[in-house]
Amino acid sequence: MQGIEPGGEHSTRARVARLILEHGPVAAAALGERLGLTPAAVRRHLDALLADGMIEPRMVRPRGQRGRGRPAKLFAITDAGRSAFVHAYDDLAESALRYIGEHMGEQAVADFARSQVSGLLRRLEPVMRTVPADQRVQVLAQALSAEGYAASASKAKSGGDQLCQHHCPVAHAAAEFPQLCEAETEAFAQLLGTPVQRLATIAHGDGVCTTHVSPQSLGESAHRDKIKETGR
């Protein structure tokens, strides 16, 4: 789509679209601050993205006002906008998985899904052994971002951490084959050394793939229990 083509105006517009993808829904003023753009410049790019159908406006009432005050206008990525960032390999992956499922069965699909995340495991397991437990989620987010998932990490209000993936290169395939998400979640738990729970996925229509990461103390407790069981 025109909105993400590189070069000049389109290059800046692509940055606006990616920020909305990664941090949206977001206000125009916040976009201007992050990119160093004037309000007029931000508005020009937003209008173009709106016209292309890549983003959509959302009215959100400020917290605590309960009917008072003017709702704030935020901008969120649309399905069409998200698709503009999706790799062409998604269709190929979907076709390949469908073929595997039809000719080799569901277990073969699950095995294939695990094989796809095995590379991430091989690369990160040695790294995670040297990283302090409280930094592992951030390291994982950086590794996922390098692979195109636009990931971020933050502390969860309920305890533990929250890992968000704002983009999924294989979202369409994962919608039909949940084994991809399941294998990824298993890999996260293995890398982080603590239980994780997938709360939302782009494949199921959510805006972001969200994974709750249990506090490391839970992981250490589960590890001790496993040692006791196997030692019996």
Summary of the structure (lengths in Angstrom):
residues: 232
radius of gyration: 20.3
end to end distance: 60.5
largest distance: 69.5
contacts: 694
relative contact order: 0.10
helix: 60%
strand: 15%
